[in-house]
Amino acid sequence: MMTAGFPREARLLSGVEFKRVFDARQVESNRYFRIHWAERSEPEHPSAPGSPTGARLGLAIAKRVARRAVDRNRIRRIARETFRQRRRQLRPVDFIVLAKPQATDADSRTLKLALEQLWLRFESP
């Protein structure tokens, strides 16, 4: 049975990877989140060890947006969970999720719905 986990190869880990996505200057947003994204070409041999397949996620939840660590962690947890559930339907794109100040005051259900709406824009045809 396949599980919808969040393995290491589904994450953006290095500053170089984050910089590449931010430099692409492609953004989708709504009231609570901004998602920066960059297309990524699939490797020639996807079964090769260490070669990323599928969508990948990076999180950048700023302290100036959510002052309390508990708020930043809640936003991160919701973003990871919604991504984890949708990852198999998404195009092979690198994403960075940033929260807007309104996300701190919103309840978890509202944040999940806001992210679900954004992920729909990136589903494979």
Secondary structure as UniProt FT lines:
FT   HELIX           8..10
FT   HELIX           15..24
FT   STRAND          26..29
FT   STRAND          33..39
FT   TURN            46..47
FT   TURN            49..50
FT   STRAND          56..59
FT   TURN            63..65
FT   HELIX           69..86
FT   HELIX           87..89
FT   STRAND          93..99
FT   HELIX           102..105
FT   HELIX           108..120
FT   TURN            121..122
//
